Amino acid sequence: MSDVQPVAAPRHFPADPNRFVFDASVAAIFDNMALRSIPGYGGYFERITEIISRQRLPKYSQVWDMGVSTGAGLDAVKRATFHPFVEYFGIDISEPMLVKAAERCPYATMKVHDLEHGLPDVEVGNVSVILWSWTLQFLPSKELRRELLIQSAKALHPEGYIFIGEKFVHSDPVLQEVLEDGYYKFRLENGYTIAEIKAKSKALENSMWPWTHEELLAVVAETGLRARPIYRHFNFGGYVLSR
């Protein structure tokens, strides 16, 4: 899949210039927006499908997408699941996004849930896949992220996987600037205007708090799971966690 996507797309400026909200206007164009603004977005989900396809998910287990957006994560797992004995669940704080996810994944149960209250009612020990795709970065408390990942590890089936995709900051300020400049150019090449990039960046300052790879991996070490990278592009990256 090419990193540069077709540029034909509606212009979008956040309704609130100081806060990014996943409202109906964002839900309507989210898939196009994600492909053009998250390097490796499609490839991240392709890796999930490829990994799951090599190990049959346990019968009667659960798949949970924590921040389901429009359902790309559930769809990636479903494509690789060759028996019907798996339950799919998607949660999100945004009802417009859940509507889109339900249209895409009619086999799944969708629920409104605020992760600041902890995990939803998962079946502990029988969750074969948990997806955290660009969700943790929207939680301002790193301690809450730690608690959620520890809870996720406890909920996991012995043969299960946790997938994490995030935007990171680099611990080296020079490399951080280089990666940010590359990302800026990536968005311009994908059809965004400078005005759109500046407006979105300003809105995200009060809505998204990226952490470093080292901070995430330190939490993973506490869970007892192994973390292996499945993609990295500019300041974005993805990991698969398992026993």
C-alpha positions as CSV (number, residue, x, y, z in Angstrom):
1,M,0.0,0.0,0.0
2,S,1.4,3.4,-1.0
3,D,2.1,5.9,1.8
4,V,0.8,8.7,-0.4
5,Q,-3.0,8.6,-0.8
6,P,-5.2,10.3,-3.4
7,V,-5.6,14.0,-2.6
8,A,-9.2,14.4,-3.6
9,A,-10.9,14.9,-0.2
10,P,-13.1,17.5,1.5
11,R,-11.4,20.2,3.5
12,H,-11.8,19.9,7.2
13,F,-11.2,22.3,10.0
14,P,-12.0,21.4,13.7
15,A,-15.3,22.9,14.9
16,D,-13.5,23.9,18.1
17,P,-10.1,25.4,17.2
18,N,-8.8,24.5,20.7
19,R,-9.9,20.9,21.0
20,F,-10.2,18.0,18.5
21,V,-13.6,16.2,18.8
22,F,-14.7,13.1,16.9
23,D,-18.0,14.6,16.0
24,A,-20.3,13.7,13.0
25,S,-18.2,15.9,10.6
26,V,-15.1,13.9,11.5
27,A,-16.9,10.5,11.4
28,A,-18.1,11.2,7.9
29,I,-14.6,11.6,6.5
30,F,-12.5,9.7,9.1
31,D,-11.3,6.8,6.9
32,N,-10.0,9.2,4.2
33,M,-8.5,11.5,6.9
34,A,-6.7,8.6,8.7
35,L,-5.2,7.3,5.5
36,R,-3.9,10.8,4.6
37,S,-2.7,11.8,8.0
38,I,-1.4,8.6,9.7
39,P,1.7,7.2,8.0
40,G,1.3,3.4,7.6
41,Y,-2.3,3.4,8.8
42,G,-3.4,0.8,6.2
43,G,-0.2,-1.3,6.7
44,Y,-0.7,-1.5,10.4
45,F,-4.1,-3.2,10.0
46,E,-2.7,-5.5,7.2
47,R,0.0,-6.7,9.7
48,I,-2.8,-7.5,12.2
49,T,-4.6,-9.6,9.6
50,E,-1.4,-11.4,8.7
51,I,-0.5,-12.2,12.3
52,I,-4.0,-13.4,13.2
53,S,-4.3,-15.5,10.1
54,R,-1.3,-17.6,11.3
55,Q,-2.9,-18.6,14.6
56,R,-6.5,-19.7,14.8
57,L,-8.3,-17.7,17.5
58,P,-9.7,-19.7,20.4
59,K,-13.3,-20.7,20.1
60,Y,-15.8,-18.7,22.1
61,S,-13.2,-16.0,22.8
62,Q,-13.7,-12.2,22.6
63,V,-12.2,-9.5,20.4
64,W,-12.3,-6.0,21.8
65,D,-11.4,-2.8,20.0
66,M,-10.8,0.0,22.6
67,G,-11.5,3.0,20.6
68,V,-13.1,1.4,17.6
69,S,-13.5,4.5,15.4
70,T,-15.0,3.3,12.1
71,G,-14.2,-0.4,12.7
72,A,-11.0,-0.9,10.7
73,G,-9.4,-2.9,13.6
74,L,-12.3,-5.3,14.0
75,D,-12.5,-5.7,10.3
76,A,-8.8,-6.6,10.2
77,V,-9.2,-9.4,12.8
78,K,-12.5,-10.7,11.2
79,R,-10.8,-11.1,7.8
80,A,-8.4,-13.6,9.4
81,T,-10.9,-15.5,11.5
82,F,-12.1,-18.6,9.7
83,H,-14.7,-19.8,12.2
84,P,-17.8,-18.1,13.6
85,F,-17.2,-18.8,17.3
86,V,-15.7,-15.4,18.2
87,E,-17.6,-12.4,19.7
88,Y,-16.6,-9.0,18.5
89,F,-17.0,-5.8,20.6
90,G,-16.2,-2.2,19.8
91,I,-16.2,0.7,22.2
92,D,-15.9,4.4,21.7
93,I,-16.7,7.6,23.4
94,S,-18.1,9.1,20.1
95,E,-21.5,8.0,19.1
96,P,-21.1,9.2,15.5
97,M,-18.0,7.0,15.2
98,L,-19.9,4.0,16.6
99,V,-22.6,4.4,14.0
100,K,-20.0,4.2,11.3
101,A,-18.3,1.2,13.0
102,A,-21.7,-0.6,13.2
103,E,-22.3,-0.1,9.5
104,R,-18.9,-1.6,8.7
105,C,-19.0,-4.4,11.3
106,P,-22.6,-5.6,11.6
107,Y,-21.4,-8.7,13.4
108,A,-20.0,-6.7,16.3
109,T,-21.6,-5.3,19.4
110,M,-20.9,-1.6,19.8
111,K,-21.0,0.3,23.1
112,V,-20.5,3.9,24.2
113,H,-17.8,3.8,26.9
114,D,-15.4,6.3,28.5
115,L,-12.1,4.6,29.1
116,E,-11.3,7.1,31.9
117,H,-13.6,4.8,33.9
118,G,-11.5,1.7,33.1
119,L,-12.0,-1.2,30.8
120,P,-15.5,-2.2,29.8
121,D,-17.0,-5.5,31.0
122,V,-14.6,-7.9,29.2
123,E,-14.5,-11.6,29.9
124,V,-11.3,-11.9,31.9
125,G,-8.9,-14.6,30.7
126,N,-10.9,-15.2,27.5
127,V,-10.1,-12.1,25.3
128,S,-8.1,-13.3,22.3
129,V,-7.5,-9.9,20.8
130,I,-7.4,-6.4,22.3
131,L,-6.9,-3.4,20.0
132,W,-5.5,-0.1,21.1
133,S,-5.2,1.8,17.8
134,W,-4.4,5.4,18.4
135,T,-6.5,5.5,21.5
136,L,-4.1,5.6,24.5
137,Q,-2.6,8.9,23.3
138,F,-5.9,10.6,23.8
139,L,-5.9,9.8,27.5
140,P,-4.1,12.6,29.4
141,S,-3.0,10.4,32.4
142,K,-0.1,8.1,31.8
143,E,-1.0,6.3,35.0
144,L,-4.4,5.6,33.6
145,R,-2.8,4.2,30.4
146,R,-0.6,2.0,32.6
147,E,-3.6,0.7,34.5
148,L,-5.5,0.0,31.3
149,L,-2.7,-2.0,29.8
150,I,-2.2,-4.0,33.0
151,Q,-5.9,-4.7,33.0
152,S,-5.8,-5.7,29.3
153,A,-2.9,-8.2,30.0
154,K,-5.0,-9.8,32.8
155,A,-8.0,-10.1,30.5
156,L,-6.0,-11.8,27.8
157,H,-6.4,-15.4,26.8
158,P,-3.1,-17.3,27.1
159,E,-2.8,-17.4,23.3
160,G,-4.1,-13.9,22.8
161,Y,-2.7,-10.7,21.4
162,I,-2.7,-7.0,22.2
163,F,-2.1,-4.6,19.3
164,I,-1.0,-1.0,20.0
165,G,-0.7,1.8,17.4
166,E,0.3,5.2,18.6
167,K,1.9,8.5,17.6
168,F,5.1,8.9,19.7
169,V,7.4,11.7,20.6
170,H,11.1,10.9,20.3
171,S,13.3,11.3,23.4
172,D,16.0,13.0,21.3
173,P,14.9,16.5,20.4
174,V,16.9,16.7,17.2
175,L,15.4,13.4,15.9
176,Q,11.9,14.6,17.0
177,E,12.3,17.7,14.9
178,V,13.4,15.7,11.9
179,L,10.5,13.2,12.2
180,E,8.0,16.0,12.7
181,D,9.3,17.8,9.6
182,G,9.0,14.5,7.6
183,Y,5.5,14.1,8.9
184,Y,4.6,17.6,7.9
185,K,5.8,17.0,4.4
186,F,3.9,13.7,4.3
187,R,0.6,15.5,5.0
188,L,1.3,18.1,2.3
189,E,2.0,15.4,-0.2
190,N,-1.4,13.8,0.8
191,G,-3.3,16.9,-0.2
192,Y,-3.6,18.8,3.1
193,T,-3.1,22.5,3.1
194,I,-0.8,24.4,5.5
195,A,-3.9,26.0,7.0
196,E,-5.5,22.6,7.6
197,I,-2.4,21.2,9.2
198,K,-1.9,24.2,11.5
199,A,-5.6,24.1,12.6
200,K,-5.6,20.4,13.3
201,S,-2.3,20.6,15.2
202,K,-3.6,23.4,17.4
203,A,-6.8,21.5,18.2
204,L,-4.9,18.3,19.0
205,E,-2.5,20.1,21.4
206,N,-5.3,20.0,24.0
207,S,-6.7,16.6,23.0
208,M,-3.7,14.3,22.4
209,W,-0.6,13.6,24.6
210,P,1.9,11.3,22.8
211,W,4.4,9.4,24.9
212,T,7.8,8.0,24.0
213,H,8.5,4.4,22.9
214,E,10.5,3.9,26.1
215,E,7.5,4.9,28.3
216,L,5.2,2.5,26.6
217,L,7.7,-0.4,26.7
218,A,8.4,0.2,30.4
219,V,4.6,-0.3,31.0
220,V,4.6,-3.4,28.8
221,A,7.4,-4.9,30.9
222,E,5.2,-4.5,34.0
223,T,2.5,-6.6,32.3
224,G,4.8,-9.6,31.7
225,L,4.0,-9.6,28.0
226,R,6.5,-9.4,25.1
227,A,6.4,-6.4,22.8
228,R,7.5,-6.7,19.2
229,P,7.3,-3.9,16.7
230,I,5.1,-4.4,13.6
231,Y,5.6,-1.1,12.0
232,R,7.3,2.3,12.4
233,H,7.0,5.4,10.2
234,F,8.2,8.9,11.1
235,N,6.9,9.4,14.7
236,F,4.2,6.7,14.4
237,G,4.6,3.0,15.5
238,G,2.8,-0.2,16.2
239,Y,3.5,-3.2,18.5
240,V,2.0,-6.6,19.1
241,L,2.0,-7.9,22.7
242,S,1.8,-11.5,23.6
243,R,3.0,-14.1,26.2
